[in-house]
Amino acid sequence: MIKIESATKIYTNKAPPAVDSLDLDILDGQILGLVGLNGAGKTTSIRMASGIILPTSGHVLVDGHDIVSDKVKAAAQIGWIPELPNFEPNAKPVELMRYFAGFYGIPAEKANQRITTLLTKVGLANDLDKKLRNYSQGMKKRFAIAESIVGDPKNVLFDETLNGLDPEGVVFVRNLMFEMKKEGKAILLSSHILSEVEDVADRVAIINHGKLIKILTRNELRTLGKTIVKISVDNFDDSCLKLLKEFGEPRFDGHDVILSDLTITDDQLVRIPESMIKAGYRIRQFTPMGETLEEYFFELIGEKQ
Amino acid sequence: MRPIAYEIRRTLTSKFVILMIVAIVGLASLLAYENGSTFSTVNVPTTPELTTGYYINGQNLTMVGYFHDAYGNPIDHITAYYEYNNTFYSSIANKYGFANATIPSIPTGKPLTVLVNFTYEKFRQPVSSTHSAFQINPVNLFSGLTVVNEIFNPNNRSNLGMLALYVGPNGSAAPQITFYFSPINLSKVSSTSPASLKNNSTFSFPRSDFVETTIFPKVTAADKGIYYSVVATNASGQFIGLSDSSPVGIIGPLSLYTKLSQSDLQSLVFSGTSQILGFLIPILAIFAAYLTYGKDRTTGVLESVLKRPITRGEIIFSRFISNSVAIIGAVALSMLFSDLIINHYLGSYLSAYFDAYFVWTYVVEGLSFLALVYMFSHLVKSQGALLGAAIAIFVVWDLFWTIIPIAILSALGIGSSTNTYLSAEVLFNYISPAGYGSLVQTFFTGKIGLIASTSINPALFGITAPLLITAGILWMVVPFAIAYSFAVKRD
């Protein structure tokens, strides 16, 4: 379990805090999604939690050990998979993993077995002779996953890990997270692709401008609730937009229009297509649906696309 | 694998470090070889020598000439000229050193004289030897045994060696001959019988079937200045007369090679190994620090280590130690090879005291530059800025550090022979790790200046052992302590 207590990170006094009094618990046996726009403070929070950077104030406790004052014990129970993994370019994967394994005091034979298992698991068994500088970004991410859990940590932080992975890789990481969750590990997945988080997280923490805005549970995610309507119109124009504003808040989603913040109840929805047809608009699609995390997120942070 | 072992292995197996260590140790060894081989031959003549004999067959006189160096080793490609009756008979020495020529139609029964000289090349210029007259009595159909004095022993460079040239009937090789050596007072040579000399001999050397051979009696410093008599007997124990018809040859006096003093040896090291280390150790230190710590830190590679169960302090410390191993190894190996080579050629090791100071000096220099780059790794943010800083440290604090003080002091109009100038020079040497080697050199030699040309009392200018050691420790510790503090307290 990772407990972040009033953690603040100020890089420079000329700018607002990158993370401001953040309180967050990453619980054992759960996946916590961390979402926010670029620059919201997700990566800074994770880097503080993994001991890479020092909090300006506040604490990060990893299974009860402070990541700053008791780093050796705390870091032994953290696996951090960075968004852009960066390794000693001339090292070979097994050699570097052995070096990393040395920090956890794993006996050589056991370390070799674990390294082979992990590298095979992440799909790098056929690339062990290559130097890391010859790995693609996707391969580096797979290697990062393997090397981050070489010490079998109880807490694993995935920072935008699904970005840049091929579909097979995305499925692999999802399954890996579920597997770890079953093992009782505390997992954090940060992403700005909200649908990815929505699919796997038990809870989702939304941060913006370094501050925690809200934490949604799995049940809350299921019942985000508010109805929205997706509409496709052949001859859309400004008058149509004006018409839709009578029923809610329209915004564009590609060629479609999403109507949210409805001013009518669900059983009155039929009034919308009726009015549009009466005004001469040809409707190709009219689909009422539940609000997604993405819509909820934008609604919450007040920054409409 | 233990992380520190990996760090050390990583440093020592990086191409840059391997290349630098090979360059440092190789060049230091080459300079030691150059110094050792040059100074080891100072007392040994380099001019070729010609030892001659002859044999007569009918009216043909064959002159046998053996060209050799001061060690008795053969020299080829030298032309010998034998002049008889204003006619020159020449021969070029073969690879065994022999240049023989036959003079036909000599008169029978009359003593004759052959003038001998030779030409050889020195610094690509032909050089002619002086003529020497070789007296031949045709009654003796061969010259027999000739003894050449002052042949140097290549193993200890004492001159109490002997070359024996034997020309038998029709140029045949020597039968079995035993040489007996005994110390002798020159004034008593004529009154001492060969039998007595043989009985009192201290060395004997049997030889057979040779045309030329060298003999080196075992000598010690106690033999210095002593003459030895040489008598030779055949297999039957009969004495063999020498080619000059005397029964006794004299060799000596022994002049043992004088070993260089510690001070001279130290000067050799300061003019050779020291120059190489002073230039290359900072390069090794600066760029090893950049490649294994600074670059990893500024590019984010170090984060893959920082997230492990290790403290920030342990990371910087383990990398510093691994870099230090490379520097200490390069310095120690350079000193070891230089010392071995110097001993091989000059017969003396440098004192352990000097060795320790010398290694300390360049370890201080290396570790100081190492620590400086570690410090700058925490002061700059980007890889490019750090590389620039590393190059600037090398250029300003090492490459041009001997010139910068001169330029500043000249600009200030301070004369080079004043106390102020010398004090300022010492001060400049204290404020750069690159000056540390110069301080130690001044401490040992009492010389200061760009070409160590001014003699001073080092203590009067603040160069004492306690100050040197303190300055060395400060140079290593202070920049590293700053780097360590930044590493622990800042991102």
Chai-1 contact restraints between the chains, C-beta under 6 A:
chainA,res_idxA,chainB,res_idxB,connection_type,confidence,min_distance_angstrom,max_distance_angstrom,comment,restraint_id
A,S50,B,K307,contact,1.0,0.0,6.0,A-B,restraint_1
A,I52,B,E303,contact,1.0,0.0,6.0,A-B,restraint_2
A,I52,B,L306,contact,1.0,0.0,6.0,A-B,restraint_3
A,I53,B,D491,contact,1.0,0.0,6.0,A-B,restraint_4
A,L54,B,D491,contact,1.0,0.0,6.0,A-B,restraint_5
A,K71,B,T311,contact,1.0,0.0,6.0,A-B,restraint_6
A,V72,B,P309,contact,1.0,0.0,6.0,A-B,restraint_7
A,A75,B,P309,contact,1.0,0.0,6.0,A-B,restraint_8
A,A76,B,P309,contact,1.0,0.0,6.0,A-B,restraint_9
A,W80,B,K307,contact,1.0,0.0,6.0,A-B,restraint_10
A,N86,B,G300,contact,1.0,0.0,6.0,A-B,restraint_11
A,N86,B,V301,contact,1.0,0.0,6.0,A-B,restraint_12
A,F87,B,S304,contact,1.0,0.0,6.0,A-B,restraint_13
A,E88,B,V301,contact,1.0,0.0,6.0,A-B,restraint_14
A,R98,B,M1,contact,1.0,0.0,6.0,A-B,restraint_15
A,Y99,B,Y6,contact,1.0,0.0,6.0,A-B,restraint_16
A,G102,B,M1,contact,1.0,0.0,6.0,A-B,restraint_17
A,G102,B,R2,contact,1.0,0.0,6.0,A-B,restraint_18
A,G102,B,P3,contact,1.0,0.0,6.0,A-B,restraint_19
A,F103,B,P3,contact,1.0,0.0,6.0,A-B,restraint_20
A,F103,B,R308,contact,1.0,0.0,6.0,A-B,restraint_21
A,F103,B,P309,contact,1.0,0.0,6.0,A-B,restraint_22
A,F103,B,I310,contact,1.0,0.0,6.0,A-B,restraint_23
